[in-house]
Amino acid sequence: MEFVSFSFLQGVLAFLAPCAVALLPGYIVAFISRNSQGDPTLLRRLYRGLKLALLSVLGILLVYSIAGGMIIVASQVLKDYMKWVTIVMGTVLIILGILMIMGKNVSFSLNINSATQQTEAVEAFVFGVAYAIGALGCLFPLFLVVATQALAAPTVWQGASYIGAYFIGLSGMMVATILLSTFAKNLLMEYLRKILPYMERVTGGLLIIAGSYVIYYQMALF
C-alpha cells in the first residue's frame, strides 16, 4: 500500500512535468474561447468537458501503454538486475531534479489556436498524446521506477495497482484541469500564470525527494 501511494503521487508529479505543463495554457485558452461561444447549459458544458478530458486521457493511455510494453520487453533482459536498475533510476531522478532547480530544462509548445469545434475531439486526443510524450520526455526515469517496481511485485494484482495508481494520478489531474477550465476559467488561468515560472524548480525539488525515496526503498529490500 505504501508504494501505491507513492505511485499515485508520481503520476501527479508527471502531470506537473515542465515539458508537459507548458502545453496547458495554449490548450486551455483555445478550450475556453470555444466554450464561451453562445450560452451552453451547465449540463452541456459538463458533457463537453468530460468528453474532451476522457479523449485526452485516452491519448495519454496510448503513449504510456507503448512505453510500458517497451519496458516489459527490456525487463526480460535485465530482470536479474532490476533492483540495481531502479537504484540507478533513483539517482537519475535526483540529478534531473538538481538540473531543473538550476534552470536546465527542455520544453516545447503546441499551437492549437486554429482548431475548430468540428475537430476538437481529435485535438483533445492529440493533446493527450503530446502531453504524455512531454511528461515522459522530462520524467521518463520516474515512470520507469514505477514500472520496474510493478514488474518486481510478488503478484500481478499488486504490480497492476502500482501502474493503475500512477495512471489515476496523471489522468485524474488532466480531467480535473479540463473541468476546472469549464467552470472556473478565470481562476485556472490566474493560477497557471502564477505557478508556471516556478513549476520547473518545484518539480525539481519533488524529483530529488522521489529519487531519494526510491533509493531508500530499494536499499531496504537488500
C-alpha positions as CSV (number, residue, x, y, z in Angstrom):
1,M,0.0,0.0,0.0
2,E,2.9,2.3,0.7
3,F,4.2,2.1,-2.9
4,V,0.7,2.5,-4.3
5,S,0.5,5.9,-2.6
6,F,4.0,6.7,-3.9
7,S,3.0,5.7,-7.5
8,F,-0.1,7.9,-7.3
9,L,2.0,10.9,-6.2
10,Q,4.4,10.2,-9.1
11,G,1.5,10.3,-11.5
12,V,0.5,13.7,-10.1
13,L,4.1,14.8,-10.4
14,A,4.3,13.6,-14.0
15,F,1.3,15.8,-14.8
16,L,3.3,18.8,-13.5
17,A,6.4,18.0,-15.6
18,P,7.6,21.3,-17.1
19,C,7.9,19.8,-20.6
20,A,4.2,18.8,-20.4
21,V,2.6,21.5,-18.3
22,A,3.9,24.2,-20.7
23,L,1.3,22.9,-23.2
24,L,-1.6,23.6,-20.8
25,P,-2.1,27.4,-21.2
26,G,-2.4,27.3,-25.0
27,Y,-4.9,24.4,-24.9
28,I,-6.9,25.9,-22.1
29,V,-7.1,29.3,-23.8
30,A,-8.4,27.6,-27.0
31,F,-10.8,25.5,-25.0
32,I,-12.1,28.5,-23.1
33,S,-12.6,30.6,-26.2
34,R,-14.8,28.0,-27.8
35,N,-16.5,27.2,-24.5
36,S,-17.5,30.9,-24.2
37,Q,-19.2,31.0,-27.6
38,G,-23.0,31.0,-27.2
39,D,-24.6,30.3,-23.8
40,P,-24.4,26.5,-23.3
41,T,-26.3,25.0,-20.3
42,L,-24.4,23.6,-17.3
43,L,-25.2,20.1,-18.4
44,R,-23.8,20.6,-21.9
45,R,-20.7,22.2,-20.6
46,L,-20.1,19.3,-18.2
47,Y,-20.7,16.8,-21.0
48,R,-18.3,18.6,-23.3
49,G,-15.6,19.0,-20.6
50,L,-15.8,15.3,-19.7
51,K,-15.8,14.1,-23.3
52,L,-12.7,16.1,-24.2
53,A,-11.0,15.2,-20.9
54,L,-11.5,11.5,-21.5
55,L,-10.3,11.7,-25.0
56,S,-7.1,13.4,-23.7
57,V,-6.8,10.6,-21.1
58,L,-7.1,8.1,-24.0
59,G,-4.2,9.7,-25.7
60,I,-2.1,9.6,-22.5
61,L,-3.0,5.9,-22.1
62,L,-1.9,5.1,-25.6
63,V,1.6,6.6,-25.1
64,Y,2.1,5.1,-21.7
65,S,0.9,1.7,-23.0
66,I,3.6,1.7,-25.7
67,A,6.2,2.9,-23.2
68,G,5.1,0.2,-20.7
69,G,5.3,-2.5,-23.4
70,M,8.9,-1.5,-24.3
71,I,9.8,-1.6,-20.6
72,I,8.4,-5.1,-20.2
73,V,10.4,-6.3,-23.2
74,A,13.6,-4.7,-21.8
75,S,12.9,-6.1,-18.3
76,Q,13.2,-9.7,-19.6
77,V,16.8,-9.0,-20.4
78,L,17.5,-7.1,-17.2
79,K,15.3,-9.0,-14.7
80,D,18.3,-10.2,-12.6
81,Y,19.4,-6.6,-12.2
82,M,16.1,-4.8,-11.7
83,K,16.9,-3.6,-8.2
84,W,20.1,-2.0,-9.4
85,V,18.4,-0.5,-12.4
86,T,15.8,1.1,-10.0
87,I,18.5,2.5,-7.8
88,V,20.2,4.0,-10.9
89,M,16.9,5.5,-11.9
90,G,16.5,7.0,-8.5
91,T,19.9,8.6,-8.9
92,V,18.9,9.9,-12.3
93,L,15.8,11.4,-10.7
94,I,18.0,13.3,-8.2
95,I,20.4,14.5,-10.9
96,L,17.4,15.6,-13.1
97,G,15.9,17.4,-10.1
98,I,19.1,19.3,-9.4
99,L,19.3,20.3,-13.1
100,M,15.7,21.5,-13.1
101,I,16.4,23.6,-10.0
102,M,19.4,25.1,-11.8
103,G,17.1,26.0,-14.7
104,K,18.3,23.4,-17.1
105,N,15.2,22.3,-18.9
106,V,13.9,21.3,-22.3
107,S,10.3,22.2,-23.2
108,F,8.1,22.7,-26.2
109,S,4.7,24.2,-27.1
110,L,1.7,23.2,-29.1
111,N,-0.2,25.6,-31.3
112,I,-3.8,24.6,-31.4
113,N,-5.5,28.0,-31.6
114,S,-6.6,27.4,-35.2
115,A,-8.7,24.4,-34.3
116,T,-12.5,24.4,-34.8
117,Q,-15.3,22.9,-32.9
118,Q,-15.6,20.1,-35.5
119,T,-12.0,19.0,-34.9
120,E,-11.8,19.4,-31.1
121,A,-12.4,15.7,-30.4
122,V,-9.3,14.8,-32.4
123,E,-7.5,17.8,-30.9
124,A,-8.2,16.6,-27.4
125,F,-6.8,13.1,-28.2
126,V,-3.7,14.6,-29.9
127,F,-3.3,16.9,-26.9
128,G,-3.3,13.9,-24.6
129,V,-0.7,12.2,-26.8
130,A,1.5,15.3,-26.8
131,Y,1.1,15.8,-23.1
132,A,2.1,12.2,-22.3
133,I,5.2,12.5,-24.6
134,G,6.1,15.7,-22.8
135,A,5.8,14.1,-19.4
136,L,7.8,11.1,-20.5
137,G,10.4,13.3,-22.1
138,C,11.0,15.1,-18.9
139,L,10.4,12.4,-16.3
140,F,10.8,9.0,-18.0
141,P,13.0,7.7,-15.1
142,L,10.1,8.4,-12.8
143,F,7.8,6.2,-14.8
144,L,10.5,3.6,-15.2
145,V,10.8,3.4,-11.4
146,V,7.1,2.7,-11.0
147,A,7.1,0.2,-13.9
148,T,10.1,-1.7,-12.6
149,Q,8.6,-2.0,-9.1
150,A,5.4,-3.2,-10.7
151,L,7.3,-5.9,-12.6
152,A,9.1,-6.9,-9.4
153,A,5.9,-7.1,-7.4
154,P,5.1,-10.5,-5.8
155,T,1.7,-10.7,-7.6
156,V,0.2,-9.5,-10.8
157,W,-2.5,-7.6,-9.0
158,Q,-0.1,-5.8,-6.8
159,G,2.0,-4.8,-9.8
160,A,-1.1,-3.6,-11.6
161,S,-2.1,-1.5,-8.6
162,Y,1.2,0.4,-8.9
163,I,0.6,1.2,-12.6
164,G,-3.0,1.9,-12.0
165,A,-2.3,4.4,-9.2
166,Y,0.3,6.2,-11.4
167,F,-2.2,6.5,-14.3
168,I,-5.0,7.6,-12.0
169,G,-2.8,10.3,-10.6
170,L,-1.8,11.6,-14.0
171,S,-5.2,11.3,-15.7
172,G,-7.1,12.5,-12.7
173,M,-5.2,15.7,-12.8
174,M,-5.9,16.1,-16.5
175,V,-9.7,15.6,-16.0
176,A,-9.8,18.0,-13.1
177,T,-7.9,20.6,-15.0
178,I,-10.1,20.5,-18.1
179,L,-13.3,20.5,-15.9
180,L,-11.9,23.4,-13.9
181,S,-11.3,25.3,-17.2
182,T,-15.0,24.7,-18.0
183,F,-16.4,26.1,-14.7
184,A,-13.7,28.3,-13.3
185,K,-11.7,29.5,-16.3
186,N,-10.5,32.8,-14.8
187,L,-9.3,31.1,-11.6
188,L,-7.5,28.5,-13.6
189,M,-5.7,30.9,-15.9
190,E,-4.7,33.1,-13.0
191,Y,-3.3,30.0,-11.2
192,L,-1.4,28.8,-14.2
193,R,0.2,32.2,-14.8
194,K,1.4,32.3,-11.2
195,I,2.8,28.8,-10.9
196,L,4.4,28.3,-14.4
197,P,7.5,30.5,-13.6
198,Y,8.2,28.3,-10.5
199,M,7.0,24.9,-11.8
200,E,10.4,23.8,-13.0
201,R,12.1,24.4,-9.6
202,V,9.2,22.9,-7.6
203,T,9.2,19.8,-9.8
204,G,13.0,19.6,-9.4
205,G,12.7,19.6,-5.7
206,L,10.0,16.9,-5.7
207,L,12.1,14.8,-8.1
208,I,15.0,14.9,-5.6
209,I,12.7,13.7,-2.8
210,A,11.2,11.0,-5.1
211,G,14.7,9.8,-6.1
212,S,15.9,9.7,-2.5
213,Y,12.8,7.7,-1.5
214,V,13.4,5.2,-4.4
215,I,17.0,4.6,-3.4
216,Y,16.0,4.2,0.3
217,Y,13.1,1.9,-0.6
218,Q,15.4,-0.4,-2.7
219,M,18.2,-0.4,-0.2
220,A,15.8,-1.6,2.4
221,L,15.0,-4.6,0.3
222,F,18.6,-5.8,0.2
